[in-house]
Structure formats: structure tokens, C-alpha cells
Amino acid sequence: MRTTITIDDNLANELMHTTQKKSITEAIRTALDSYLTDLRKQKILALRGQVQMEDNWQQLRQLDTKS
């Protein structure tokens, strides 16, 4: 998808320098990928303490080896 955005020159230059990409398009794509990865990690970490799991891995392993 093509889109037009206005970005501060200093911010764009810093982004290109930091990501070591040769074009602003590559730098923005890299930054967006990184940002989305961080958001996904935050969502997973937010589940901490909310998921109930039984600690029965040994029992499951025994059942698995019997079959």
C-alpha cells in the first residue's frame, strides 16, 4: 500500500542512521516491524498471571511415551 506521510527531517535522518537503511522506506518498514513486535510482546506479557496452567508435564510425558 502506498501512502504519503509527513515526517520531521531530523527524525527521519535519525531513523535511517539508527536502522542503517539506505532509504527512508526501508527504515520506516523496519521501524514499524520492530514496533509491532514490541506491541505483540507487551500483549503476551500482559497475560502474565491470568492464564491457569497445571504443572503436570511429567504425567503428560508418561502418557505420551506409553502410546
N, CA, C and O atoms as a Maestro MAE file, in Angstrom:
{
 s_m_m2io_version
 :::
 2.0.0
}

f_m_ct {
 s_m_title
 :::
 protein
 m_atom[268] {
  # First column is atom index #
  i_m_mmod_type
  r_m_x_coord
  r_m_y_coord
  r_m_z_coord
  i_m_residue_number
  s_m_chain_name
  s_m_pdb_residue_name
  s_m_pdb_atom_name
  i_m_atomic_number
  :::
  1 25 0.844 -1.167 0.000 1 A "MET " " N  " 7
  2 3 0.000 0.000 0.000 1 A "MET " " CA " 6
  3 2 0.895 1.237 0.000 1 A "MET " " C  " 6
  4 15 1.870 1.322 0.746 1 A "MET " " O  " 8
  5 25 0.549 2.151 -0.821 2 A "ARG " " N  " 7
  6 3 1.287 3.409 -0.864 2 A "ARG " " CA " 6
  7 2 0.554 4.438 -0.016 2 A "ARG " " C  " 6
  8 15 -0.675 4.496 0.001 2 A "ARG " " O  " 8
  9 25 1.335 5.244 0.683 3 A "THR " " N  " 7
  10 3 0.749 6.318 1.479 3 A "THR " " CA " 6
  11 2 1.746 7.457 1.570 3 A "THR " " C  " 6
  12 15 2.952 7.252 1.428 3 A "THR " " O  " 8
  13 25 1.246 8.639 1.805 4 A "THR " " N  " 7
  14 3 2.104 9.811 1.956 4 A "THR " " CA " 6
  15 2 2.013 10.276 3.400 4 A "THR " " C  " 6
  16 15 0.921 10.469 3.934 4 A "THR " " O  " 8
  17 25 3.169 10.452 4.027 5 A "ILE " " N  " 7
  18 3 3.206 10.934 5.408 5 A "ILE " " CA " 6
  19 2 4.224 12.058 5.519 5 A "ILE " " C  " 6
  20 15 5.158 12.154 4.723 5 A "ILE " " O  " 8
  21 25 4.027 12.895 6.508 6 A "THR " " N  " 7
  22 3 4.961 13.978 6.775 6 A "THR " " CA " 6
  23 2 5.748 13.620 8.027 6 A "THR " " C  " 6
  24 15 5.174 13.416 9.097 6 A "THR " " O  " 8
  25 25 7.064 13.545 7.885 7 A "ILE " " N  " 7
  26 3 7.948 13.190 8.996 7 A "ILE " " CA " 6
  27 2 9.002 14.276 9.136 7 A "ILE " " C  " 6
  28 15 9.557 14.758 8.149 7 A "ILE " " O  " 8
  29 25 9.264 14.646 10.368 8 A "ASP " " N  " 7
  30 3 10.309 15.625 10.659 8 A "ASP " " CA " 6
  31 2 11.637 15.131 10.079 8 A "ASP " " C  " 6
  32 15 11.989 13.962 10.239 8 A "ASP " " O  " 8
  33 25 12.363 16.009 9.416 9 A "ASP " " N  " 7
  34 3 13.634 15.631 8.782 9 A "ASP " " CA " 6
  35 2 14.626 15.042 9.776 9 A "ASP " " C  " 6
  36 15 15.299 14.056 9.480 9 A "ASP " " O  " 8
  37 25 14.713 15.652 10.959 10 A "ASN " " N  " 7
  38 3 15.653 15.145 11.968 10 A "ASN " " CA " 6
  39 2 15.285 13.728 12.399 10 A "ASN " " C  " 6
  40 15 16.153 12.872 12.569 10 A "ASN " " O  " 8
  41 25 13.988 13.495 12.573 11 A "LEU " " N  " 7
  42 3 13.524 12.170 12.976 11 A "LEU " " CA " 6
  43 2 13.800 11.144 11.878 11 A "LEU " " C  " 6
  44 15 14.241 10.031 12.162 11 A "LEU " " O  " 8
  45 25 13.543 11.516 10.633 12 A "ALA " " N  " 7
  46 3 13.793 10.614 9.506 12 A "ALA " " CA " 6
  47 2 15.283 10.302 9.383 12 A "ALA " " C  " 6
  48 15 15.662 9.152 9.163 12 A "ALA " " O  " 8
  49 25 16.116 11.310 9.524 13 A "ASN " " N  " 7
  50 3 17.564 11.096 9.440 13 A "ASN " " CA " 6
  51 2 18.063 10.204 10.571 13 A "ASN " " C  " 6
  52 15 18.890 9.318 10.351 13 A "ASN " " O  " 8
  53 25 17.563 10.437 11.777 14 A "GLU " " N  " 7
  54 3 17.968 9.606 12.914 14 A "GLU " " CA " 6
  55 2 17.511 8.160 12.711 14 A "GLU " " C  " 6
  56 15 18.238 7.218 13.026 14 A "GLU " " O  " 8
  57 25 16.303 8.001 12.182 15 A "LEU " " N  " 7
  58 3 15.787 6.661 11.924 15 A "LEU " " CA " 6
  59 2 16.647 5.932 10.897 15 A "LEU " " C  " 6
  60 15 16.985 4.763 11.087 15 A "LEU " " O  " 8
  61 25 16.996 6.605 9.828 16 A "MET " " N  " 7
  62 3 17.836 5.986 8.803 16 A "MET " " CA " 6
  63 2 19.220 5.653 9.353 16 A "MET " " C  " 6
  64 15 19.787 4.608 9.035 16 A "MET " " O  " 8
  65 25 19.753 6.539 10.170 17 A "HIS " " N  " 7
  66 3 21.071 6.298 10.767 17 A "HIS " " CA " 6
  67 2 21.008 5.121 11.742 17 A "HIS " " C  " 6
  68 15 21.875 4.247 11.726 17 A "HIS " " O  " 8
  69 25 19.987 5.103 12.580 18 A "THR " " N  " 7
  70 3 19.866 4.066 13.601 18 A "THR " " CA " 6
  71 2 19.605 2.693 12.988 18 A "THR " " C  " 6
  72 15 20.182 1.695 13.420 18 A "THR " " O  " 8
  73 25 18.737 2.648 11.985 19 A "THR " " N  " 7
  74 3 18.417 1.365 11.355 19 A "THR " " CA " 6
  75 2 19.448 0.959 10.313 19 A "THR " " C  " 6
  76 15 19.459 -0.186 9.860 19 A "THR " " O  " 8
  77 25 20.310 1.888 9.934 20 A "GLN " " N  " 7
  78 3 21.345 1.665 8.921 20 A "GLN " " CA " 6
  79 2 20.747 1.240 7.578 20 A "GLN " " C  " 6
  80 15 21.314 0.414 6.863 20 A "GLN " " O  " 8
  81 25 19.597 1.821 7.256 21 A "LYS " " N  " 7
  82 3 18.953 1.563 5.966 21 A "LYS " " CA " 6
  83 2 19.279 2.697 5.013 21 A "LYS " " C  " 6
  84 15 19.494 3.834 5.433 21 A "LYS " " O  " 8
  85 25 19.313 2.383 3.744 22 A "LYS " " N  " 7
  86 3 19.700 3.376 2.739 22 A "LYS " " CA " 6
  87 2 18.530 4.248 2.285 22 A "LYS " " C  " 6
  88 15 18.739 5.348 1.774 22 A "LYS " " O  " 8
  89 25 17.307 3.765 2.467 23 A "SER " " N  " 7
  90 3 16.153 4.564 2.055 23 A "SER " " CA " 6
  91 2 15.213 4.764 3.235 23 A "SER " " C  " 6
  92 15 15.186 3.965 4.171 23 A "SER " " O  " 8
  93 25 14.457 5.830 3.172 24 A "ILE " " N  " 7
  94 3 13.501 6.120 4.243 24 A "ILE " " CA " 6
  95 2 12.409 5.052 4.269 24 A "ILE " " C  " 6
  96 15 11.900 4.710 5.336 24 A "ILE " " O  " 8
  97 25 12.051 4.525 3.103 25 A "THR " " N  " 7
  98 3 11.033 3.470 3.048 25 A "THR " " CA " 6
  99 2 11.484 2.239 3.820 25 A "THR " " C  " 6
  100 15 10.720 1.689 4.613 25 A "THR " " O  " 8
  101 25 12.713 1.807 3.596 26 A "GLU " " N  " 7
  102 3 13.250 0.650 4.318 26 A "GLU " " CA " 6
  103 2 13.330 0.932 5.814 26 A "GLU " " C  " 6
  104 15 13.012 0.068 6.630 26 A "GLU " " O  " 8
  105 25 13.752 2.133 6.168 27 A "ALA " " N  " 7
  106 3 13.887 2.500 7.581 27 A "ALA " " CA " 6
  107 2 12.531 2.490 8.274 27 A "ALA " " C  " 6
  108 15 12.406 1.985 9.390 27 A "ALA " " O  " 8
  109 25 11.521 3.043 7.623 28 A "ILE " " N  " 7
  110 3 10.181 3.079 8.216 28 A "ILE " " CA " 6
  111 2 9.614 1.669 8.322 28 A "ILE " " C  " 6
  112 15 9.000 1.323 9.331 28 A "ILE " " O  " 8
  113 25 9.812 0.854 7.293 29 A "ARG " " N  " 7
  114 3 9.328 -0.526 7.337 29 A "ARG " " CA " 6
  115 2 9.983 -1.278 8.499 29 A "ARG " " C  " 6
  116 15 9.309 -2.011 9.223 29 A "ARG " " O  " 8
  117 25 11.280 -1.099 8.674 30 A "THR " " N  " 7
  118 3 11.998 -1.750 9.771 30 A "THR " " CA " 6
  119 2 11.482 -1.265 11.121 30 A "THR " " C  " 6
  120 15 11.276 -2.061 12.037 30 A "THR " " O  " 8
  121 25 11.276 0.040 11.240 31 A "ALA " " N  " 7
  122 3 10.784 0.614 12.493 31 A "ALA " " CA " 6
  123 2 9.377 0.112 12.813 31 A "ALA " " C  " 6
  124 15 9.080 -0.199 13.967 31 A "ALA " " O  " 8
  125 25 8.517 0.030 11.812 32 A "LEU " " N  " 7
  126 3 7.157 -0.459 12.032 32 A "LEU " " CA " 6
  127 2 7.156 -1.928 12.429 32 A "LEU " " C  " 6
  128 15 6.411 -2.327 13.324 32 A "LEU " " O  " 8
  129 25 7.973 -2.729 11.780 33 A "ASP " " N  " 7
  130 3 8.083 -4.146 12.150 33 A "ASP " " CA " 6
  131 2 8.532 -4.298 13.598 33 A "ASP " " C  " 6
  132 15 7.985 -5.107 14.348 33 A "ASP " " O  " 8
  133 25 9.525 -3.518 13.977 34 A "SER " " N  " 7
  134 3 10.040 -3.567 15.343 34 A "SER " " CA " 6
  135 2 8.981 -3.119 16.346 34 A "SER " " C  " 6
  136 15 8.819 -3.728 17.403 34 A "SER " " O  " 8
  137 25 8.269 -2.061 16.009 35 A "TYR " " N  " 7
  138 3 7.222 -1.536 16.891 35 A "TYR " " CA " 6
  139 2 6.110 -2.570 17.080 35 A "TYR " " C  " 6
  140 15 5.656 -2.793 18.202 35 A "TYR " " O  " 8
  141 25 5.673 -3.195 15.996 36 A "LEU " " N  " 7
  142 3 4.621 -4.202 16.093 36 A "LEU " " CA " 6
  143 2 5.079 -5.418 16.891 36 A "LEU " " C  " 6
  144 15 4.293 -5.995 17.643 36 A "LEU " " O  " 8
  145 25 6.328 -5.811 16.736 37 A "THR " " N  " 7
  146 3 6.878 -6.914 17.521 37 A "THR " " CA " 6
  147 2 6.838 -6.576 19.005 37 A "THR " " C  " 6
  148 15 6.462 -7.411 19.827 37 A "THR " " O  " 8
  149 25 7.224 -5.353 19.344 38 A "ASP " " N  " 7
  150 3 7.189 -4.918 20.744 38 A "ASP " " CA " 6
  151 2 5.764 -4.920 21.292 38 A "ASP " " C  " 6
  152 15 5.543 -5.332 22.432 38 A "ASP " " O  " 8
  153 25 4.797 -4.467 20.499 39 A "LEU " " N  " 7
  154 3 3.400 -4.468 20.940 39 A "LEU " " CA " 6
  155 2 2.899 -5.890 21.180 39 A "LEU " " C  " 6
  156 15 2.189 -6.144 22.153 39 A "LEU " " O  " 8
  157 25 3.266 -6.807 20.302 40 A "ARG " " N  " 7
  158 3 2.867 -8.206 20.486 40 A "ARG " " CA " 6
  159 2 3.458 -8.778 21.774 40 A "ARG " " C  " 6
  160 15 2.780 -9.499 22.507 40 A "ARG " " O  " 8
  161 25 4.710 -8.458 22.043 41 A "LYS " " N  " 7
  162 3 5.354 -8.924 23.280 41 A "LYS " " CA " 6
  163 2 4.641 -8.356 24.498 41 A "LYS " " C  " 6
  164 15 4.425 -9.069 25.478 41 A "LYS " " O  " 8
  165 25 4.273 -7.077 24.447 42 A "GLN " " N  " 7
  166 3 3.570 -6.449 25.559 42 A "GLN " " CA " 6
  167 2 2.226 -7.123 25.812 42 A "GLN " " C  " 6
  168 15 1.833 -7.313 26.964 42 A "GLN " " O  " 8
  169 25 1.516 -7.487 24.738 43 A "LYS " " N  " 7
  170 3 0.232 -8.172 24.894 43 A "LYS " " CA " 6
  171 2 0.415 -9.513 25.590 43 A "LYS " " C  " 6
  172 15 -0.371 -9.882 26.463 43 A "LYS " " O  " 8
  173 25 1.456 -10.237 25.197 44 A "ILE " " N  " 7
  174 3 1.717 -11.535 25.818 44 A "ILE " " CA " 6
  175 2 2.092 -11.354 27.283 44 A "ILE " " C  " 6
  176 15 1.611 -12.094 28.142 44 A "ILE " " O  " 8
  177 25 2.944 -10.378 27.576 45 A "LEU " " N  " 7
  178 3 3.351 -10.132 28.959 45 A "LEU " " CA " 6
  179 2 2.178 -9.675 29.821 45 A "LEU " " C  " 6
  180 15 2.161 -9.932 31.025 45 A "LEU " " O  " 8
  181 25 1.202 -9.001 29.221 46 A "ALA " " N  " 7
  182 3 0.030 -8.544 29.967 46 A "ALA " " CA " 6
  183 2 -0.813 -9.725 30.444 46 A "ALA " " C  " 6
  184 15 -1.600 -9.582 31.379 46 A "ALA " " O  " 8
  185 25 -0.659 -10.875 29.820 47 A "LEU " " N  " 7
  186 3 -1.395 -12.071 30.229 47 A "LEU " " CA " 6
  187 2 -0.787 -12.740 31.457 47 A "LEU " " C  " 6
  188 15 -1.374 -13.660 32.026 47 A "LEU " " O  " 8
  189 25 0.374 -12.280 31.855 48 A "ARG " " N  " 7
  190 3 1.071 -12.891 32.984 48 A "ARG " " CA " 6
  191 2 0.167 -12.916 34.216 48 A "ARG " " C  " 6
  192 15 -0.383 -11.892 34.622 48 A "ARG " " O  " 8
  193 25 0.026 -14.098 34.796 49 A "GLY " " N  " 7
  194 3 -0.790 -14.259 35.986 49 A "GLY " " CA " 6
  195 2 -2.264 -14.470 35.688 49 A "GLY " " C  " 6
  196 15 -3.043 -14.717 36.609 49 A "GLY " " O  " 8
  197 25 -2.665 -14.380 34.433 50 A "GLN " " N  " 7
  198 3 -4.072 -14.540 34.081 50 A "GLN " " CA " 6
  199 2 -4.371 -15.903 33.468 50 A "GLN " " C  " 6
  200 15 -5.534 -16.275 33.310 50 A "GLN " " O  " 8
  201 25 -3.332 -16.640 33.126 51 A "VAL " " N  " 7
  202 3 -3.514 -17.937 32.486 51 A "VAL " " CA " 6
  203 2 -3.276 -19.027 33.524 51 A "VAL " " C  " 6
  204 15 -2.231 -19.062 34.174 51 A "VAL " " O  " 8
  205 25 -4.253 -19.912 33.672 52 A "GLN " " N  " 7
  206 3 -4.135 -21.020 34.615 52 A "GLN " " CA " 6
  207 2 -3.555 -22.226 33.883 52 A "GLN " " C  " 6
  208 15 -4.095 -22.665 32.867 52 A "GLN " " O  " 8
  209 25 -2.466 -22.751 34.402 53 A "MET " " N  " 7
  210 3 -1.850 -23.942 33.810 53 A "MET " " CA " 6
  211 2 -1.528 -24.937 34.911 53 A "MET " " C  " 6
  212 15 -1.090 -24.563 35.999 53 A "MET " " O  " 8
  213 25 -1.752 -26.202 34.612 54 A "GLU " " N  " 7
  214 3 -1.408 -27.243 35.567 54 A "GLU " " CA " 6
  215 2 0.030 -27.678 35.329 54 A "GLU " " C  " 6
  216 15 0.480 -27.784 34.188 54 A "GLU " " O  " 8
  217 25 0.733 -27.926 36.407 55 A "ASP " " N  " 7
  218 3 2.122 -28.376 36.304 55 A "ASP " " CA " 6
  219 2 2.137 -29.905 36.287 55 A "ASP " " C  " 6
  220 15 2.549 -30.546 37.254 55 A "ASP " " O  " 8
  221 25 1.684 -30.469 35.179 56 A "ASN " " N  " 7
  222 3 1.606 -31.927 35.078 56 A "ASN " " CA " 6
  223 2 2.374 -32.446 33.870 56 A "ASN " " C  " 6
  224 15 1.966 -33.428 33.249 56 A "ASN " " O  " 8
  225 25 3.460 -31.808 33.541 57 A "TRP " " N  " 7
  226 3 4.226 -32.190 32.359 57 A "TRP " " CA " 6
  227 2 4.787 -33.607 32.467 57 A "TRP " " C  " 6
  228 15 4.915 -34.308 31.463 57 A "TRP " " O  " 8
  229 25 5.121 -34.024 33.690 58 A "GLN " " N  " 7
  230 3 5.667 -35.375 33.860 58 A "GLN " " CA " 6
  231 2 4.600 -36.430 33.566 58 A "GLN " " C  " 6
  232 15 4.878 -37.442 32.922 58 A "GLN " " O  " 8
  233 25 3.394 -36.187 34.037 59 A "GLN " " N  " 7
  234 3 2.291 -37.103 33.776 59 A "GLN " " CA " 6
  235 2 1.988 -37.156 32.275 59 A "GLN " " C  " 6
  236 15 1.753 -38.233 31.728 59 A "GLN " " O  " 8
  237 25 1.994 -36.024 31.627 60 A "LEU " " N  " 7
  238 3 1.744 -35.979 30.188 60 A "LEU " " CA " 6
  239 2 2.845 -36.695 29.413 60 A "LEU " " C  " 6
  240 15 2.567 -37.368 28.420 60 A "LEU " " O  " 8
  241 25 4.075 -36.557 29.854 61 A "ARG " " N  " 7
  242 3 5.186 -37.240 29.189 61 A "ARG " " CA " 6
  243 2 5.041 -38.758 29.314 61 A "ARG " " C  " 6
  244 15 5.301 -39.490 28.359 61 A "ARG " " O  " 8
  245 25 4.623 -39.229 30.499 62 A "GLN " " N  " 7
  246 3 4.426 -40.670 30.687 62 A "GLN " " CA " 6
  247 2 3.325 -41.192 29.772 62 A "GLN " " C  " 6
  248 15 3.458 -42.265 29.184 62 A "GLN " " O  " 8
  249 25 2.252 -40.442 29.653 63 A "LEU " " N  " 7
  250 3 1.165 -40.842 28.762 63 A "LEU " " CA " 6
  251 2 1.622 -40.858 27.312 63 A "LEU " " C  " 6
  252 15 1.216 -41.721 26.534 63 A "LEU " " O  " 8
  253 25 2.463 -39.907 26.956 64 A "ASP " " N  " 7
  254 3 2.952 -39.806 25.584 64 A "ASP " " CA " 6
  255 2 3.874 -40.972 25.235 64 A "ASP " " C  " 6
  256 15 3.829 -41.485 24.117 64 A "ASP " " O  " 8
  257 25 4.706 -41.389 26.180 65 A "THR " " N  " 7
  258 3 5.645 -42.485 25.902 65 A "THR " " CA " 6
  259 2 4.937 -43.838 25.873 65 A "THR " " C  " 6
  260 15 5.450 -44.780 25.269 65 A "THR " " O  " 8
  261 25 3.775 -43.954 26.508 66 A "LYS " " N  " 7
  262 3 3.026 -45.209 26.509 66 A "LYS " " CA " 6
  263 2 2.305 -45.437 25.189 66 A "LYS " " C  " 6
  264 15 2.014 -46.579 24.836 66 A "LYS " " O  " 8
  265 25 2.018 -44.389 24.470 67 A "SER " " N  " 7
  266 3 1.251 -44.563 23.225 67 A "SER " " CA " 6
  267 2 2.103 -44.713 22.007 67 A "SER " " C  " 6
  268 15 1.580 -44.865 20.903 67 A "SER " " O  " 8
  :::
 }
 m_bond[267] {
  # First column is bond index #
  i_m_from
  i_m_to
  i_m_order
  :::
  1 1 2 1
  2 2 3 1
  3 3 4 2
  4 3 5 1
  5 5 6 1
  6 6 7 1
  7 7 8 2
  8 7 9 1
  9 9 10 1
  10 10 11 1
  11 11 12 2
  12 11 13 1
  13 13 14 1
  14 14 15 1
  15 15 16 2
  16 15 17 1
  17 17 18 1
  18 18 19 1
  19 19 20 2
  20 19 21 1
  21 21 22 1
  22 22 23 1
  23 23 24 2
  24 23 25 1
  25 25 26 1
  26 26 27 1
  27 27 28 2
  28 27 29 1
  29 29 30 1
  30 30 31 1
  31 31 32 2
  32 31 33 1
  33 33 34 1
  34 34 35 1
  35 35 36 2
  36 35 37 1
  37 37 38 1
  38 38 39 1
  39 39 40 2
  40 39 41 1
  41 41 42 1
  42 42 43 1
  43 43 44 2
  44 43 45 1
  45 45 46 1
  46 46 47 1
  47 47 48 2
  48 47 49 1
  49 49 50 1
  50 50 51 1
  51 51 52 2
  52 51 53 1
  53 53 54 1
  54 54 55 1
  55 55 56 2
  56 55 57 1
  57 57 58 1
  58 58 59 1
  59 59 60 2
  60 59 61 1
  61 61 62 1
  62 62 63 1
  63 63 64 2
  64 63 65 1
  65 65 66 1
  66 66 67 1
  67 67 68 2
  68 67 69 1
  69 69 70 1
  70 70 71 1
  71 71 72 2
  72 71 73 1
  73 73 74 1
  74 74 75 1
  75 75 76 2
  76 75 77 1
  77 77 78 1
  78 78 79 1
  79 79 80 2
  80 79 81 1
  81 81 82 1
  82 82 83 1
  83 83 84 2
  84 83 85 1
  85 85 86 1
  86 86 87 1
  87 87 88 2
  88 87 89 1
  89 89 90 1
  90 90 91 1
  91 91 92 2
  92 91 93 1
  93 93 94 1
  94 94 95 1
  95 95 96 2
  96 95 97 1
  97 97 98 1
  98 98 99 1
  99 99 100 2
  100 99 101 1
  101 101 102 1
  102 102 103 1
  103 103 104 2
  104 103 105 1
  105 105 106 1
  106 106 107 1
  107 107 108 2
  108 107 109 1
  109 109 110 1
  110 110 111 1
  111 111 112 2
  112 111 113 1
  113 113 114 1
  114 114 115 1
  115 115 116 2
  116 115 117 1
  117 117 118 1
  118 118 119 1
  119 119 120 2
  120 119 121 1
  121 121 122 1
  122 122 123 1
  123 123 124 2
  124 123 125 1
  125 125 126 1
  126 126 127 1
  127 127 128 2
  128 127 129 1
  129 129 130 1
  130 130 131 1
  131 131 132 2
  132 131 133 1
  133 133 134 1
  134 134 135 1
  135 135 136 2
  136 135 137 1
  137 137 138 1
  138 138 139 1
  139 139 140 2
  140 139 141 1
  141 141 142 1
  142 142 143 1
  143 143 144 2
  144 143 145 1
  145 145 146 1
  146 146 147 1
  147 147 148 2
  148 147 149 1
  149 149 150 1
  150 150 151 1
  151 151 152 2
  152 151 153 1
  153 153 154 1
  154 154 155 1
  155 155 156 2
  156 155 157 1
  157 157 158 1
  158 158 159 1
  159 159 160 2
  160 159 161 1
  161 161 162 1
  162 162 163 1
  163 163 164 2
  164 163 165 1
  165 165 166 1
  166 166 167 1
  167 167 168 2
  168 167 169 1
  169 169 170 1
  170 170 171 1
  171 171 172 2
  172 171 173 1
  173 173 174 1
  174 174 175 1
  175 175 176 2
  176 175 177 1
  177 177 178 1
  178 178 179 1
  179 179 180 2
  180 179 181 1
  181 181 182 1
  182 182 183 1
  183 183 184 2
  184 183 185 1
  185 185 186 1
  186 186 187 1
  187 187 188 2
  188 187 189 1
  189 189 190 1
  190 190 191 1
  191 191 192 2
  192 191 193 1
  193 193 194 1
  194 194 195 1
  195 195 196 2
  196 195 197 1
  197 197 198 1
  198 198 199 1
  199 199 200 2
  200 199 201 1
  201 201 202 1
  202 202 203 1
  203 203 204 2
  204 203 205 1
  205 205 206 1
  206 206 207 1
  207 207 208 2
  208 207 209 1
  209 209 210 1
  210 210 211 1
  211 211 212 2
  212 211 213 1
  213 213 214 1
  214 214 215 1
  215 215 216 2
  216 215 217 1
  217 217 218 1
  218 218 219 1
  219 219 220 2
  220 219 221 1
  221 221 222 1
  222 222 223 1
  223 223 224 2
  224 223 225 1
  225 225 226 1
  226 226 227 1
  227 227 228 2
  228 227 229 1
  229 229 230 1
  230 230 231 1
  231 231 232 2
  232 231 233 1
  233 233 234 1
  234 234 235 1
  235 235 236 2
  236 235 237 1
  237 237 238 1
  238 238 239 1
  239 239 240 2
  240 239 241 1
  241 241 242 1
  242 242 243 1
  243 243 244 2
  244 243 245 1
  245 245 246 1
  246 246 247 1
  247 247 248 2
  248 247 249 1
  249 249 250 1
  250 250 251 1
  251 251 252 2
  252 251 253 1
  253 253 254 1
  254 254 255 1
  255 255 256 2
  256 255 257 1
  257 257 258 1
  258 258 259 1
  259 259 260 2
  260 259 261 1
  261 261 262 1
  262 262 263 1
  263 263 264 2
  264 263 265 1
  265 265 266 1
  266 266 267 1
  267 267 268 2
  :::
 }
}
